[in-house]
Amino acid sequence: MAMITTILTTNEYDHMGRLIEIRKKINSQPEITQSDLSYNEIGQLKTKRLHTSEEPGRTTVPQHVFLNEDDIVQNGQALTATATESITLKPGFHAQPGSVFSAFITAGVSLQEIHYTYNSRGWLKKQSSEDFDMELKYQDGSIPQYNGNISNQVYNNGNGPKTLSYSYDKLNRLLIGEVSPTELSERLTYDVMGNITSLNRDGTGANIYTYRYGNSNQLQSVANVTAVNYDYDVSTRRTTACQPQLVSYSSVDTGL
């Protein structure tokens, strides 16, 4: 008999409907905080904290704690609430006489903390963490872009900084993204309708893709070393792709 694994995912939101915490529970194991998210004053993601590592003495500290009638501290009991951002006492919560209740806001200890910063136009500017840093350049790049196109991406994964440069056609379609023609390169071409007709990665055979559309804008095939064909039904829904894969639909457009 196959073993069944049950994974419970709990998402928590703030008063503005923004996701602030993701928790996971596998079978009967203790629930862990997978990630905490915090936002700046205008709602942009500011920080993402990944769950605490399992090193001895390190415990998961949630970003937000909410206490309600289920958390009443009884006479003779003690409760300590710890969070990195806020502790909210909801109606119904109280500490009875003879009990001890303490609350602390702490920096916490996360396995990884990712910070995001934005420029004056609200575009993502930097992402930084212990293992990976990235900066996006727009009008301040090697070829200034003033409409939101990224000119350069400067990143560092511990092996020194590298710069990925992008160029576009007059319709703002990405043409080239590369560190250098030999190290990391991606080039695209399009037809007059804007469909991608070729994708060339690093100039090698296995990474050169050709897209064909026939007499329509429906993708008919993608070819590199081998070809992948696409078929559609009368409602223009894709029904097959590559080998052997079949997609069927009900009368209300749901996949079967």
C-alpha positions as CSV (number, residue, x, y, z in Angstrom):
1,M,0.0,0.0,0.0
2,A,1.4,3.4,-1.0
3,M,2.3,5.8,1.8
4,I,0.2,8.9,1.8
5,T,1.9,12.2,2.7
6,T,-0.4,15.1,3.8
7,I,1.0,18.6,3.4
8,L,-1.0,21.4,5.0
9,T,-0.2,24.9,3.8
10,T,-1.6,27.8,5.8
11,N,-1.4,31.4,4.4
12,E,-1.9,34.4,6.6
13,Y,-2.9,37.9,5.4
14,D,-2.8,41.3,6.9
15,H,-5.8,43.8,7.0
16,M,-5.1,44.9,3.4
17,G,-5.2,41.3,2.0
18,R,-1.4,41.0,1.6
19,L,0.2,37.7,2.2
20,I,2.4,38.0,5.3
21,E,3.2,34.4,6.3
22,I,3.3,30.9,4.8
23,R,3.3,27.9,7.2
24,K,3.8,24.2,6.3
25,K,2.9,21.1,8.2
26,I,3.8,17.6,6.9
27,N,1.8,14.7,8.3
28,S,2.1,14.9,12.1
29,Q,5.4,16.8,12.1
30,P,5.4,20.2,13.9
31,E,4.2,23.2,11.8
32,I,7.1,25.4,10.5
33,T,7.0,28.9,9.2
34,Q,8.2,28.6,5.6
35,S,8.5,32.4,5.0
36,D,7.5,35.8,6.4
37,L,6.9,38.7,4.1
38,S,6.8,42.4,5.0
39,Y,6.0,45.5,2.9
40,N,6.9,49.1,2.7
41,E,4.5,52.0,3.1
42,I,3.1,51.8,-0.4
43,G,2.6,48.0,-0.5
44,Q,5.8,46.9,-2.2
45,L,7.5,43.7,-1.0
46,K,10.3,44.8,1.3
47,T,11.7,41.7,3.0
48,K,11.2,38.0,2.7
49,R,12.5,35.8,5.5
50,L,12.9,32.1,4.9
51,H,12.3,29.6,7.8
52,T,14.8,29.0,10.5
53,S,17.4,26.3,10.0
54,E,17.4,23.3,12.3
55,E,20.6,24.2,14.1
56,P,20.4,23.6,17.9
57,G,19.2,26.6,19.9
58,R,17.6,28.3,16.9
59,T,13.9,28.6,16.8
60,T,11.4,30.0,14.3
61,V,10.3,33.5,15.2
62,P,7.1,34.5,13.3
63,Q,6.7,37.9,11.8
64,H,3.2,38.5,13.3
65,V,1.5,37.0,16.3
66,F,-2.2,37.1,17.0
67,L,-3.6,36.1,20.3
68,N,-7.4,35.5,20.9
69,E,-9.7,33.7,23.3
70,D,-8.0,30.4,22.6
71,D,-4.8,31.8,24.1
72,I,-6.1,32.9,27.5
73,V,-3.4,32.7,30.2
74,Q,-4.8,30.8,33.1
75,N,-4.0,31.4,36.8
76,G,-0.6,29.9,37.5
77,Q,0.4,29.7,33.8
78,A,3.0,31.8,31.9
79,L,3.0,32.8,28.3
80,T,5.6,34.6,26.3
81,A,4.8,35.9,22.8
82,T,7.6,36.7,20.5
83,A,7.5,38.2,17.0
84,T,9.6,40.1,14.6
85,E,7.0,42.7,13.5
86,S,3.9,42.8,15.6
87,I,1.9,41.2,18.4
88,T,-1.9,41.7,18.3
89,L,-4.2,41.0,21.2
90,K,-7.6,40.2,19.8
91,P,-11.0,40.5,21.7
92,G,-11.3,37.6,24.1
93,F,-7.7,37.3,25.0
94,H,-6.7,38.1,28.6
95,A,-4.3,37.0,31.3
96,Q,-6.0,36.0,34.5
97,P,-4.8,37.1,37.9
98,G,-1.9,35.0,39.1
99,S,-0.6,34.4,35.6
100,V,2.4,35.8,33.8
101,F,2.2,37.2,30.2
102,S,5.2,38.7,28.4
103,A,5.5,40.0,24.8
104,F,8.7,40.8,22.9
105,I,9.6,42.1,19.5
106,T,12.9,40.7,18.3
107,A,14.9,40.6,15.2
108,G,14.6,36.8,15.0
109,V,16.9,34.4,13.3
110,S,16.1,33.2,9.8
111,L,17.7,30.8,7.5
112,Q,17.9,33.5,4.9
113,E,16.6,37.0,4.7
114,I,16.0,38.7,1.3
115,H,15.7,42.5,1.0
116,Y,14.1,44.4,-1.9
117,T,14.5,48.1,-2.7
118,Y,12.9,50.2,-5.5
119,N,13.6,53.3,-7.4
120,S,11.6,56.5,-7.4
121,R,9.3,55.1,-10.1
122,G,8.4,52.0,-8.1
123,W,10.5,49.7,-10.2
124,L,12.5,46.9,-8.5
125,K,16.1,48.2,-8.1
126,K,17.9,45.8,-5.8
127,Q,17.5,42.3,-4.3
128,S,20.1,41.3,-1.6
129,S,20.7,38.3,0.5
130,E,23.6,36.4,2.0
131,D,24.0,34.2,-1.0
132,F,22.8,36.3,-3.9
133,D,22.8,40.0,-4.7
134,M,21.2,41.7,-7.8
135,E,20.9,45.2,-9.1
136,L,18.8,46.3,-12.0
137,K,19.8,49.3,-14.1
138,Y,17.3,51.2,-16.3
139,Q,18.2,54.8,-17.3
140,D,21.5,54.3,-15.5
141,G,22.6,51.3,-17.6
142,S,25.0,51.0,-20.4
143,I,22.2,51.7,-22.9
144,P,19.8,54.0,-21.0
145,Q,16.2,52.7,-20.9
146,Y,13.6,55.2,-19.7
147,N,10.4,53.2,-20.3
148,G,10.9,50.4,-17.7
149,N,13.0,48.1,-19.9
150,I,16.0,46.7,-18.0
151,S,19.3,47.8,-19.5
152,N,21.6,45.7,-17.2
153,Q,21.4,43.2,-14.5
154,V,24.4,43.1,-12.2
155,Y,24.5,40.0,-10.0
156,N,26.8,38.3,-7.6
157,N,26.4,34.7,-6.4
158,G,29.6,34.6,-4.5
159,N,31.9,34.2,-7.5
160,G,32.3,37.9,-8.2
161,P,30.0,40.4,-9.9
162,K,28.8,39.8,-13.5
163,T,26.7,42.0,-15.7
164,L,23.9,40.8,-17.9
165,S,23.1,43.3,-20.7
166,Y,19.8,43.5,-22.6
167,S,18.9,45.1,-25.9
168,Y,15.5,45.6,-27.5
169,D,14.0,46.4,-30.9
170,K,11.9,49.4,-31.6
171,L,8.8,47.7,-30.3
172,N,10.5,47.0,-27.0
173,R,10.8,43.3,-27.7
174,L,13.8,41.6,-26.1
175,L,16.5,40.8,-28.7
176,I,19.6,40.0,-26.7
177,G,20.4,39.1,-23.2
178,E,24.1,38.2,-22.5
179,V,27.1,38.4,-20.2
180,S,29.3,37.7,-23.2
181,P,28.7,35.8,-26.5
182,T,30.6,32.7,-25.1
183,E,29.7,32.7,-21.4
184,L,25.9,33.4,-21.3
185,S,24.0,34.6,-24.3
186,E,20.4,34.5,-25.4
187,R,19.1,35.9,-28.7
188,L,15.6,36.0,-30.0
189,T,13.9,36.8,-33.4
190,Y,10.3,37.5,-34.1
191,D,7.9,37.5,-37.1
192,V,5.8,40.5,-38.2
193,M,3.0,39.5,-35.7
194,G,5.4,39.5,-32.7
195,N,5.6,35.7,-32.4
196,I,9.0,34.3,-31.4
197,T,10.6,32.5,-34.4
198,S,13.9,31.6,-32.9
199,L,15.7,31.3,-29.6
200,N,19.5,30.9,-29.5
201,R,21.1,30.1,-26.2
202,D,24.9,30.2,-26.2
203,G,25.0,29.3,-29.9
204,T,25.0,25.5,-29.4
205,G,22.8,23.1,-31.3
206,A,20.8,21.7,-28.4
207,N,20.0,25.2,-27.3
208,I,18.8,26.6,-30.6
209,Y,15.0,26.5,-30.9
210,T,12.9,27.3,-34.0
211,Y,9.2,28.1,-33.6
212,R,6.8,27.6,-36.4
213,Y,3.2,28.9,-36.6
214,G,1.9,27.9,-40.1
215,N,-0.6,30.3,-41.4
216,S,-1.8,31.5,-38.0
217,N,-0.6,32.8,-34.7
218,Q,-1.0,29.3,-33.1
219,L,2.3,27.6,-32.3
220,Q,2.5,24.5,-34.5
221,S,6.0,23.2,-33.6
222,V,9.2,23.8,-31.7
223,A,12.3,22.2,-33.1
224,N,15.9,21.9,-31.9
225,V,17.5,18.5,-31.7
226,T,14.0,16.9,-31.9
227,A,10.7,18.5,-32.9
228,V,7.7,19.0,-30.7
229,N,4.3,19.4,-32.5
230,Y,1.2,21.1,-31.2
231,D,-2.4,20.4,-32.3
232,Y,-5.6,22.3,-31.4
233,D,-9.3,21.6,-31.4
234,V,-12.0,23.7,-33.1
235,S,-12.1,26.0,-30.1
236,T,-8.4,26.7,-30.5
237,R,-7.5,24.9,-27.3
238,R,-4.2,22.9,-27.4
239,T,-5.0,19.2,-27.4
240,T,-1.6,17.6,-27.9
241,A,2.1,18.5,-27.5
242,C,5.2,16.3,-28.0
243,Q,5.1,12.7,-27.3
244,P,2.6,11.1,-26.2
245,Q,0.7,13.7,-24.3
246,L,-3.0,14.4,-24.8
247,V,-5.1,17.2,-23.2
248,S,-8.8,16.8,-23.2
249,Y,-11.5,19.3,-22.3
250,S,-15.0,19.2,-21.0
251,S,-17.9,21.3,-22.4
252,V,-17.1,24.1,-19.9
253,D,-13.4,24.3,-20.9
254,T,-11.9,22.5,-18.0
255,G,-9.1,20.1,-18.6
256,L,-9.8,16.4,-18.1
